[in-house]
Amino acid sequence: MAKAKQSPVAVLMGSDSDLSTMESCIKQLKEFGIDPIVRILSAHRTPAAACDFAANAAGNGVKVIIAAAGMAAHLAGAMAAHSQLPVIGVPMQAKEGPCGLDALLSTVQMPPGMPVGTMAIGKAGAKNAAVFALQILALSDAGLARILSDFRAAQTEKALKKDAELGS
């Protein structure tokens, strides 16, 4: 039996239709030097597998869970209910439904004592989830703190360069 992949970050999706959006999260994590665990687990279609993953994530080396789901399928909440790890929720915009607002509200409206850090709907939220995961991990990892500092400096440099190109 092959040993399960280990990573400090797990990226979970409720459906394979979320992968095209979550690719920006996965790509950003890899650019930070973090090769995440990537799984499709549904809070509603595979509840036992999702619960098992959350309950065992910390013991398997995961430090942050990023969970993406749409249509109010509350994968992030299910992860938070079964794990003490930080959970970052990324609401997805479904092909049908109210523009991801249902997913946003189900992710952000957690009961007291059961937090989920909620990002924006879609690709911007997916990329920010990767950056937020890095910020959490950088608190206890000097190497990742340098990567975060370099990332922020590069963002600043890019913005200043664009400003200078305006020439006004």
C-alpha positions as CSV (number, residue, x, y, z in Angstrom):
1,M,0.0,0.0,0.0
2,A,1.4,3.4,-1.0
3,K,2.1,6.0,1.7
4,A,-0.4,8.9,1.6
5,K,1.0,12.2,0.4
6,Q,1.9,14.6,3.2
7,S,1.7,18.4,3.1
8,P,1.0,21.2,5.6
9,V,-1.9,22.3,3.4
10,A,-4.9,20.3,2.1
11,V,-7.1,21.7,-0.7
12,L,-10.5,20.1,-0.7
13,M,-13.3,20.5,-3.2
14,G,-16.9,19.4,-3.1
15,S,-16.9,18.5,-6.7
16,D,-14.6,18.2,-9.7
17,S,-16.3,21.2,-11.3
18,D,-14.5,23.3,-8.6
19,L,-11.1,22.3,-9.9
20,S,-10.9,24.9,-12.7
21,T,-11.4,27.6,-10.1
22,M,-9.2,26.0,-7.4
23,E,-6.3,25.6,-9.8
24,S,-5.2,29.2,-9.0
25,C,-5.0,28.2,-5.3
26,I,-3.0,25.0,-6.0
27,K,-0.7,26.9,-8.4
28,Q,-0.1,29.7,-5.9
29,L,0.7,27.2,-3.2
30,K,3.2,25.4,-5.4
31,E,4.8,28.7,-6.3
32,F,5.3,29.2,-2.5
33,G,7.0,25.7,-2.4
34,I,4.0,24.0,-0.9
35,D,2.7,20.9,-2.8
36,P,-0.8,20.5,-1.3
37,I,-2.9,17.5,-0.8
38,V,-5.7,17.9,-3.3
39,R,-9.0,15.9,-2.8
40,I,-12.6,15.8,-3.9
41,L,-14.7,15.2,-0.8
42,S,-18.3,16.2,-0.4
43,A,-20.0,17.2,2.9
44,H,-23.2,15.7,1.4
45,R,-22.2,13.0,-1.1
46,T,-19.2,11.5,0.8
47,P,-19.9,12.6,4.4
48,A,-18.0,9.7,6.1
49,A,-14.9,10.2,3.9
50,A,-15.0,14.0,4.5
51,C,-15.4,13.5,8.3
52,D,-12.6,10.9,8.3
53,F,-10.3,13.2,6.4
54,A,-10.9,16.2,8.8
55,A,-10.6,14.0,11.9
56,N,-7.2,12.6,10.8
57,A,-5.8,15.6,9.0
58,A,-3.6,17.0,11.9
59,G,-2.3,13.5,12.6
60,N,-1.3,13.2,8.9
61,G,0.7,16.5,9.0
62,V,-1.9,18.9,7.7
63,K,-1.8,22.3,9.4
64,V,-4.3,24.2,7.3
65,I,-7.4,23.0,5.4
66,I,-8.7,25.0,2.4
67,A,-12.2,23.9,1.5
68,A,-14.1,25.0,-1.6
69,A,-17.8,24.2,-2.4
70,G,-20.8,25.8,-4.0
71,M,-24.5,25.8,-3.9
72,A,-24.5,26.0,-0.1
73,A,-22.7,22.6,0.1
74,H,-20.9,23.5,3.2
75,L,-17.6,21.5,3.0
76,A,-15.7,24.1,5.0
77,G,-18.1,23.9,7.9
78,A,-18.0,20.1,7.9
79,M,-14.2,20.3,8.1
80,A,-14.3,22.8,11.0
81,A,-16.8,20.6,12.8
82,H,-14.4,17.6,12.7
83,S,-11.0,19.3,13.1
84,Q,-9.3,21.8,15.3
85,L,-7.1,23.0,12.4
86,P,-7.6,26.4,10.8
87,V,-10.1,26.0,7.9
88,I,-10.3,28.5,5.1
89,G,-13.5,28.4,3.0
90,V,-13.7,29.4,-0.6
91,P,-17.2,29.8,-1.9
92,M,-17.8,28.6,-5.4
93,Q,-20.0,30.1,-8.1
94,A,-22.2,27.3,-9.3
95,K,-23.3,27.1,-13.0
96,E,-26.9,27.3,-11.6
97,G,-27.9,29.4,-8.7
98,P,-27.4,32.8,-7.3
99,C,-23.9,33.8,-8.3
100,G,-22.2,32.0,-5.4
101,L,-24.0,34.1,-2.8
102,D,-25.6,31.0,-1.3
103,A,-22.1,29.4,-0.9
104,L,-20.7,32.6,0.5
105,L,-23.4,32.9,3.1
106,S,-23.2,29.3,4.2
107,T,-19.4,29.6,4.5
108,V,-19.3,32.9,6.4
109,Q,-22.3,32.4,8.7
110,M,-20.8,29.9,11.1
111,P,-22.2,29.4,14.6
112,P,-20.2,31.0,17.5
113,G,-17.1,28.9,18.4
114,M,-16.9,27.2,15.0
115,P,-15.0,29.7,12.8
116,V,-14.2,29.3,9.1
117,G,-12.0,32.0,7.6
118,T,-13.9,32.9,4.5
119,M,-12.4,34.2,1.2
120,A,-14.1,35.9,-1.7
121,I,-16.2,33.9,-4.2
122,G,-14.3,32.2,-7.0
123,K,-10.8,32.6,-8.4
124,A,-9.8,35.7,-6.3
125,G,-10.9,33.8,-3.2
126,A,-9.0,30.7,-4.3
127,K,-5.7,32.6,-4.7
128,N,-6.2,34.5,-1.4
129,A,-6.8,31.2,0.4
130,A,-3.3,30.1,-0.7
131,V,-1.8,33.4,0.5
132,F,-3.7,33.2,3.8
133,A,-2.6,29.6,4.4
134,L,1.0,30.8,3.8
135,Q,0.5,33.6,6.3
136,I,-0.7,31.1,8.9
137,L,2.2,28.7,8.3
138,A,4.8,31.6,8.2
139,L,4.0,32.3,11.9
140,S,6.1,29.2,12.8
141,D,8.3,28.7,9.8
142,A,11.1,31.2,9.1
143,G,11.6,29.9,5.5
144,L,7.9,30.4,4.7
145,A,8.0,33.8,6.4
146,R,10.8,34.8,3.9
147,I,8.7,33.5,1.0
148,L,5.8,35.6,2.2
149,S,7.9,38.7,2.6
150,D,9.4,38.2,-0.9
151,F,5.9,37.7,-2.4
152,R,4.6,40.9,-0.8
153,A,7.7,42.8,-2.0
154,A,7.2,41.5,-5.5
155,Q,3.5,42.6,-5.4
156,T,4.6,46.1,-4.3
157,E,7.3,46.3,-7.0
158,K,4.8,45.2,-9.7
159,A,2.3,47.8,-8.7
160,L,4.9,50.6,-8.6
161,K,6.2,49.6,-12.0
162,K,2.7,49.8,-13.5
163,D,2.3,53.2,-11.8
164,A,5.6,54.4,-13.3
165,E,4.6,53.2,-16.8
166,L,1.6,55.6,-16.7
167,G,4.1,58.4,-16.7
168,S,1.9,61.0,-15.1
